[in-house]
Amino acid sequence: MPDVVACLWGRAGMDRAAQGLLGAGRRLAESLGEKLHAVVVGPVDPAAVEAARTAADKVVLVEDELLAEYNAENYLAALTAVCGQLAPRAVLLGNDVYSQELTARLAHRLGGSAAGDAVDVAIADGQLRATRGVYGGKATAVIALAKTPAVVWIRARAMAPAPARAPGEVELLSLGLAQDSRVSLISSHADAKEGVRLEEARLIVSGGRGLGGPGPFEQLQALAAAMGAQMAASRAACDAGWVPASWQVGQTGKKVAPELYLAVAISGASQHIMGIADSKVICAINRDPDAPIFKHCRFGLVEDYQKVIGPLTAKLGQHA
Amino acid sequence: MNIIVCIKQILDPEIPARDFRVDGAKRQAERGSANLVTNIFCENALETALQVRDAHGGKITVVTCGGVEAEEVLRKALALKADEAVLLESPIENPDPLFVARTLAAGIRKLEPFDVVLVGREAGDWGAGQTGGLLAEELSTPCIAFAESFAPGTEPGRLQVKRQTDNGWEGFESSTPLVITITNHDKNVPRIPKTRDVMQSYRKPLTKWPLAELGIDVDSNGGYSHIADLFVPVKETHCEFLSGDTLEAKVDALAERLAGIIRSI
């Protein structure tokens, strides 16, 4: 029996989040001296299966026509059945909407306990402990999960992938699910995709209230284009209607984990920091040397952004 | 439509980081001079409920768990024209998520029948984001998370729910009763109560049910999870402020650093 199960969605493929999730699962399993099983729910392409094999001791493919489209009730029934059979000590999920929606319910059905938004998971005193930011990122809590299995969604995109190893075996599991007639998907819409998703982005340029209006965001977009970066914004800029809500990073927006997060005219409220805390390098341009954002930066420039963005865009355009 | 909105009172999340302290022994934030406020996502949930009731009729009952100070968030909801308010009197300051869900479920069962229960997506203090899911399991209903709106469905006993996903939105139709977790959206920005309605809210009745009346055992708290540690993290990052004699030199320095990182990816 595995001690750790990592739950992945077939439709998502082996993206950065899936790799981070398997990496976290591998490290936890090794600390327990046990095995990692990857449970992949829904239709999945063969390349993703091969990638999952290099991280997990076993890949369990859960296929059923009811799992072709995401439906919380059907996915929950599938995960409950599989995890019930495998009886792991820990079940890890990623930080997508579906994982966040299912974690607590899965824990309840398995008789376990749950935590979310974990930046670390470890075993202490026989219990799984999840470390996470609380109070809008002002504090860190270590949550001890008293019931087994511990079901935890983690900030998978911020976690290192597992080193490649000998491929694990693959098992195909047919569950014969009963249709849940309570909820049905009747429509869906995917936003026009410009480049990679913000949560997957490795480079992000973000603007804040200090830009003063929607106009300067066009300048920032030119800078982002020169860097090959995605655009983001603070809550204040989104609330003001300067940029789409889908750009919002922070506690009430997206949680990102890029290699580089460039914050322009963002003061750095704790709610914003909570969304960017997993960035590898944070740097800022702000004319206020006391802006809280600088406490989180590796390097920064104290200047009026209006004087910097144009020449910086030109310089980085030369580098590109 | 019979709508129940679960709301939570939290420490004002806008408190500046420099004023924020934790009580390590009690493993919770110190109140200090900070206000207690309604969790923002709960306000979004109440606003969503008000819009649906105003458009389609029905009744809104707001429910919270807590001590006497939690009456404030119920009064505010009444000032916003919620129809009824119920305080589930709990002496526990730091309840675990399952304890909260069981307490709310016990209170909600006493309020049956209901069509839909709304909760905030997560709370601005502990942010566990578990109440909706656990409540749905306790009440044996479906649950739709991260919704921005809902409306009557194609036939009685069904609701349509629009929810945000990682890259767009999804529309669901569900049978009732149903639990929905509400996220923030420009359509559910909380309204401000009128001063007159605030005054009147203090004359409206408030129902109070002690835990014993709900059949909830206080000792069951902590059996699901507990806080092993709580601390304010020490930021070890030391910001290197890029310098230069001229603006051009500063921009050059910044461009070099950024280009170096970009090249390394």
Interface residues (C-beta under 8 A of the other chain):
Chain A: Y70 A72 E73 D96 V97 Q100 E101 L102 T103 A104 R105 H108 R109 S113 A114 A115 G116 D117 A124 R129 R132 G133 V134 Y135 G136 K138 A139 T140 A141 V142 I143 A144 L145 A146 K147 D180 S181 R182 V183 S184 L185 I186 S187 S188 H189 A190 D191 K193 R197 E199 R202 L203 M227 G228 G241 A245 Q251 T252 E259 L260 L262 S270 Q271 V281 I282 C283 I285 P289 P292 F294 K295 H296 C297 R298 F299 G300 L301 V302 E303 K307 V308 P311 L312 K315 L316 H319
Chain B: L11 P13 A17 F20 V22 R27 A29 I40 F41 P97 L98 G124 D125 W126 G127 A128 G129 Q130 G132 G133 L134 A136 E137 E138 P142 C143 I144 A145 F146 Q160 Q164 T165 D166 N167 G168 W169 E170 G171 F172 E173 S174 S175 T183 N184 H185 D186 G222 G223 Y224 S225 H226 I227 A228 D229 L230 F231 V232 P233 K235 T237 C239 E240 F241 L242 L247 E248 K250 V251 D252 A253 L254 A255 R257 L258 A259 I261 I262 R263 S264 I265
